């Protein structure tokens, strides 16, 4: 039986023979390679860094107890990672264009793996254990920032535009599954060998991923770039101000200095955009990319998707643990149908992405995610049906399969090879900003709704309970607060649905349609 070129693991020989000759990172490619093998090698590291974005959430109570620190200190274990992950993405994407995505990916993976070991050994290293852990997590985030744009850049440059959907579908499936698998893996490891192992387990995986990428990822053509240092400074300071302010807003009760920090960040980002229009040599961010309609629309839509993907699991997990009385591992297992649905349907989504108008995939996918979240909200009552909760989980995964991959494919399909790294960096940066926005907004709304539904005394009890079941008298109010909070990400993802309606067919579909019309005439 013949296999489709879109199958995950098929179609050898689609590599860079199509690229014009030019400088190649580390020397020329000596033989034709299968881009699917390269993609699977990259996916291993990509999956690892995405899991680390969410895995620590489950471990925070154990870290806090083990290291004997306050809540604000342990929150920085996650905040430091997200900060150093999100802020450099515009720059690290450009580095891949300049020095080659393979080289930058391997450097990032080495940094990520070594810093994971430092995280696991934080309590045994000299100095403050929590200080060591926060510093190592910051270094880990930098490694992740170097890696992430390169995965999309390699897909863009090694798969032909007309058959890129399957590859991006796999990328999207990994992104969707990782957001679910992180809490599950965290629950299993924390309940088992201890919180240190959520980091130590990265070391053998990182070594295998490094060897696989070294052997299987091709050395691609590099492009000479003059580096825009003013752009680096303005974008870095601006991203830091916005991301740091949003992260600290809830913790600091949205104090005046937080708003000043966010405002200053927005001003620096505005100055960055202005400078990009004035830079007569080579800007850090080629603004002409935004003339590609699908790239612009996808970047706007992925903010709403990132907002939803990060924010939606917080009220769901709180409900499952605090009201339903589940352990971290049990609550994470409730997301298994979602992971299964995403994995199974992502291949179908990838095949369709190469053949169907992107709006007919992204619109139903994002809408189905919203439906699943509204179903979760309707079910959030004491004694909720486990079966119906699993149905909601399955619908969430089915929608995700037609959301992540098709949107990423549509964003990057028509990017010129010279700017593939820059475009990937922009796309991932906007996704991360959406994630930080979603996390901050949902955390603030949870606190407000618990206070409104339970009052001051009940709010204190509900806020402190993370794994033990609440007294029966408080369960109704707490469930209502979680359902009301979930309405925010359920509504936000509909923004992505509306934006997806603005997609146009990619170039290869427009050309195919033109050929059909020409032959018919």
ABEGO torsion letter per residue (X at the ends): XBBBAABBGBGBGABAAABBBEBBBGEBBABBBBAAAAAAAAAAAAAAAAAAAAAAAAAAAAAAAAAGBBAAAAAAAAAAAAAAAAAAAAAAAAAAAAAEAAAAAAAAAAAAAAAAAAAAAAAABBEBAAAAAAAAAAAAAAAAAAAAAAAAAAAAAABBAAAAAAAAAAAAAAAAAAAAAAAAAAAAAAABAEAAAAAAAAAAAAAAAAAAAAAABBBBBBBBBBBBAAAAAAAAAAAAAAAAAAAAAAAAGGBAAAAAAAAAAAAAAAAAAAAAAABABBBABBAAAAABAAAAAAAAAAAAAAAAAAAAAAAAAAAAAAAAGBBAAAAAAAAAAAAAAAAAAAAAAAAAAAABBAAAAAAAAAAAAAAAAAAAAAABBBGBBAAAAAAAAAAAAAAAAAAAAAAAAAAAAABBAAAAAAAAAAAAAAAAAAAAAAAAAAAAAAAAAAAAAAEAAAAAAAAABAABBBBAAAAAAAAAAAAAAAAAAAAAAAAAAAAAAABBBBAAAAAAAAAAAAAAX
